[in-house]
Amino acid sequence: MNKLNIPKNILKTEYINNKNSTCKIANKLGYSISAIYSYLKKYNIKIRSMSEATKGISRNRNNKNHFYKDGRTLRKYYCKCSKKIKRNTALYGQGMCNSCAVRRQHIKGLFNYNRKPNKKELFLNSLLQRILFKKYKYIGDGKVLIEGLNPDFINCNGQKKIIELYGDYWHNLPRYKELDTRRIRTYAKYGYKTLIIWERELKDINKLIFKIKEFDRIC
């Protein structure tokens, strides 16, 4: 076929009758996508809108393979856990949501072990050392993992106790609430008791000290 000209009848058959995408037509005929668009305009063939072009998308999230009618994959838009991956995120196009990516990092040992505690974690650590000297240790740098989950503080005296420090903003988001519920359930499966300390609780030191001592007193 002469690449300088695309016959109207062939283009019309492929685009309108067969309902192929411009990408598939370009690959089939050996043209660029922009060339296909220019010939569609030249022959006054109505170009499909985005909603019309994506009308044949499979929306079954229980199936990890999502396809357009022309065979192009939608896998990059959905994670294997069936969560939709939002646009304009670092993981968009990689076929993995944020929760699964973090868990994969933990499992494969890709966690950053050099991560230093933030100001709130340093403050809580100093408080723990003041009221319960050497009973709890900061492990938020990834040195201890429980099914890929990394606690903030753990008991050093043989008691299965964990202390988690939650930020007021991030841990109130729906996706973090779901992860936190799974986190507590996973720790309990291995016999750990977990104390949750919220960022706002650091402002009332006396009340926080009482809460920590009561948790430590419980066998």
Helices and strands as residue ranges (DSSP letters): H 8-12, I 13-17, H 22-29, H 33-42, H 50-53, G 75-77, H 98-107, H 119-131, E 136-138, E 153-155, E 161-166, G 170-172, H 174-189, E 193-198, G 199-203, H 205-217
